[in-house]
Amino acid sequence: MTAETIKIAGIPRPVSRVALGTWAIGGSMWGGTDEPASIATIQSAIDRGINLIDTAPVYGFGRSEEIIGKALHGARRDKAMIATKLGLRWDDGKVTRDASPVRIRQEVEDSLRRLQTDHIDLYQVHWPDGGVPLEETAAELEKLRHEGKILSIGVSNFSTHQMDCFRKAAPLASVQPPYNLFERDIDDDVLPYADSHGLAVLAYGSLCRGLLSGRIGVDTVFEGDDLRRNDPKFKSPRRAHYVDAVRALDAWARHKHGKSVLALAVRWVLDRGPTIALWGARRPDQLEAVCEVFNWRLEPDEMREIDAIVMRHVADPVGPEFMAPPERKAA
């Protein structure tokens, strides 16, 4: 399989336009983790041409980064580019925002140790932190870039105004927002901003917490701390509307292109702009459909047909706001 690639400023090699998302691998909010299966998944992704691995310290409170470090230890590290994050701290499982320079210094060293590497390819501010000026956060990251600890700087969940402020103190290479067929808030602002400023867009939730995989029904049960137990999309009566939309999209994709709804969902993200789709997986078999994503595209009239299907079935859409950690006020 030959994966499509894109350039992220500061990273010397092109990165695959499908990246492995590792939130679920960390286990927390996803019903636990399986280290051997997770390591096999990461190594399988590399073997399939997925060379960008996206993670964060808060994913499993360090567990995801540790597993990635084990999976990439040795020769595989040179085949992969690691995108991790900063700016969220946790105390007894309670997550708060903290992107202060002191916290950044602590986090980068902790991440480097867990990842078993001497540099981070893409270092992203996980959420904007109102408790510290954005320019201070950016300036500290620029110092890390000059020191060689990180190669490139990104942000996640930032508005265009926040990115403007950030770029006053550091070059910005990427932005990571939620983006999928059902969650499109960035279409009118962040996506065109990224296109005009040369930013890569790492779209997280491209399968909408599994909804767009085609494997979730109205009776699917989520156990333990699975975040979908609190996701309004997965509650009645909305879940039935989204499931019906997925079934209709699957039928359309198979008729038009001989593809599954999962492949359609990822292709849709890739055809929207300078995008990278994050593909969350916990087992190697969950990556088998990656090959369906490449070497075809959606035409403008097909995009309109897809829009009509979604609007016909989802009359009361809801976004991913429930996932946002508590904000801090300016000091």
N, C-alpha and C positions, 0 to 999 in steps of 0.2 A: 504493500500500500504506500502510495506517495501522498503524504499529507500536504495540504496547502500551508504556506508560510506567510509571515508578516514581519516587518521590522519594528523593533522597539528601540527608541533612541537610547544609546549608551550600552546596549548589549551587542557584542560584535557579530553574533550569528543570528540568522533569521529564526524565529520561533514558530512552532506549529500553531495553526489557527484553531485547533482544538487543544485545550489544556486540561490536564487532570486536576479536578477539584478534590480536595482531601478533607473537607469538613467532616464528612461522615466517618472517614478513617479514624479520626480522633476519638470517636465513640460518644462523647458527651452530646446529649440532645438527639442522638441517633440510635439509642438502644445498645450501647456497648461497642467494643472493638475486638477484632481478631487479628493479632499481629502477623502471623504467618500468611494469612490470606491478603492482608493489606500490603505486605512486602511483595508478594507475588503480583498483586495488581499494579503496583508502581513499576516493577520491572517489566511487566507485560506492556504497559503503556509506552515505555521507552522502546521496546522491541517493535511496537507498532508505528513508531515514528512520532509519537507525542513527546516532544522534548521540553515542554513547559509544565512544571509542577507547581500548583498554587496551594498555599497553606497559610496558617496563622498560628501564633502562640496560643490563642484562646481556644483553638480547636482541640478539645480534649485536655485543655490546660497543660500544653506542652507535649502531649502524647503524639499528635500528628507529626510534629517536627521530628520527634525522636524516631518514629517509624521511618520517615523519609530519610533521615540520616543513615539508618541501618540499611535501607534498601539501595541507597546510592553510594554506599561506602566502596571505595576502590575505583575501578575503571568506569563504572556507570556514571560517576559524578561528572566526568568530562562530556558525557552525552546528554546531560540534562541541564536545564536552567531553572533555578529555584526562585519563585516569587513568594515572599512571605510578608508579614505585616507587623505593625507596631501600633501602640496607642490604646490598647485595652488592658486593664489590669484586673485581677480577680482576687477576692478575699473570701474564703469559705464558699467558693462557688458563685459569689455575687460579682457580676461584671460591671466595671465603671470605666469611663473614658479618662485617659491620661496620656497626652502626647507632649509632655514637658521635656525639655532637653535632658534633665537628669534621668527621667524614665527611659528615654530613647537610648541613652548610653547603656543602661542596664539591660534593656531588651535586646539590643543588637548582640551583645556578648552572650546572653543566654541562648538566643536563636542560633548563633554560629556554633556554639557548643552542642546544642541538641541536633543540629543538622550535620555535624561533623564536617564542616567546611571552613575555608578561610575567607570566603566572600559570599554575599547574597547578590544574585543577579538583578532582582527587582525588589526594592523595599518600599512598601506601600503603607500609608497612614490609613488605618482600618476605618475609622470614623472621625469626622471633624470634632475637635475638642474645644468647646467654648471657654474652658478654663485657662487657656494659654493662647496668645496671639498666633495666628497661622504662620506669620512670617518667622516667629521664633522656632516653631517646629521645622519649617522649611530650611532655615539657616543651619540648624543642627544636622539635618540630613545631608545638606550640601557639604558640611565638614566631613561626614562619614564617606561621602563619595570621593572627596579629594584624598582621604586616607586609604582608599582602596578596599574598605570593608563592604561597600555596596557599589554596584555598577550603574544603577539606574533608579530613579525615584518616581513613585506613583502615589495616587490617592484612591480612596474607595469611599463611595457614598457622599461625595462632595458635589455641591452645586457649582454652577458656572462662576458665580461671584466668589465663592470660596477658592476656586481654582485660580481666578485672577489674583487674589490676594497672595496665595501661595507662590505663584510664579514670580512675584516681585523679589523673592529671596532664593529661589532655587529653580533649576530647569525641571520641567515636568514632562515625563515620558508617557504616562498612562493614567487611565481612570478606570475604576472597577465599580460599576453600578449593577443593580438587579435589572435583568432584561430578558424577556422571553415573549412568546406569543400572547400571553395573558397579562403581562406587566410591562407596559410600554411608556412609562412616564418620561423617559429620556429622549423620546423621539423629537420633541419640540425644543430642547435646550442642550442637554449634555452631549447627545450624539452629534449634532451639527457643530457644536463647539469643538469637540475632539477632532472632527474632520478638518476644520479650518485651522487648528493649531498643531496638527501633526501628532496627535495623541492616539495611542492604541487603546481600544476599549475592551477590557476584559469583562465579558458579560457573565455575571454569576446568576445561578438559578436558571440556566438556559432550558432546563427540563422542568422548571417550576416545582421543585421539591418532589420530583417523580411523577407529577400529574401527567406530563407530556411523554412519559415513557410508554403509555398505553397499558400499563400493568396494574393500575389502581382503579378499583371499582367503588361503588357506593357502599359496599359492605367491608372493604378492607379495614382491618383493625391495626392500630398503631400502639405499641406497648411502651411501658416505662416512661423514660424522659423524652421520647421522640417529639421533636418540636411540632410536628404536624398535628399533634393533639390540641395545640393552641392556635393553629393556623385557621383563620376564618374561611379560607377556601375549602377546607376539608370538613367543615361543619354543615349540617343540614339546615336549609335546603340547598345551599350553594353548591355543595359537592356534586350533587346530581346534575346541575347545570354544566359544571366544568367537565364532568365525565362524559356527558352527552356531546359536548363540543369536541372532546378528544376523539370520540368514536367517529364523528362526522369528518374531522380532519384526517383521521386515519384512512377512511374510505376514499376521501378526495386524493390523498397522496398516493394510494395504491392504484387508483384509476388513472391519474395523470402521469405518474412517474415510476410506478412499481416500487414505491418506497414505503417504509413504515412511518407512523406519526412521529416516532422518536427521531428518525433521520430528517423528516420535514422540519421539526422544531429547531434542530441545530442548523440545518441549511438556511432556515429563515433568518436566524441570528447572523450568520456569515454573510448573507446578501444585503444586510442593512447598512453597512459602512465599514470603517477600519476596525473590524471586530475580531475578537477571539472568544470562542464559546467554552466556558468551563463545563467539563463533563465529570460529574461526580460518580465515583465507582468504589466499591468495597471488595469486589471479587473480579478476577480476570475475565470471567465470562460476561460481565457487564460491559466490557469494552468491545465485544465482538461486532457490534453494529457500527463501530466507528467508520469502517470501510464504506458504509452506505452514504456517508455524508459528502464525499468529495466527487469531483468530476461531473457535476451537474449544477444547475442554478435555477432560481425562480425568476420568471419574467414579471414585469410590472402588472400586467393584467392578472397574473396568477396571485400576486400579492393582494390585489383587490378582491379576488374570489375568497382568499383565506380570511381577509378582514370581514367579509360578509358572513362567513360561517361562524366566526367567533361572536360577532354582534347578534346573530340570530339566536344563539344558544345561551349567551352570558349577558343577561339584561341588567344584572346588578354586580358589576365587577368590583373587586377589592384588591388592594395592592399588598406589598410585603412589609408594610410599616410595623407590623407586630414584632419584627425581628430587631428593631433598633434598640441598642442599649440606652440607659438613662443619660441625658445630657448634663453637662456641667455648665454653670453660669460663669461669665467672665469674673475674674478676681477683682 
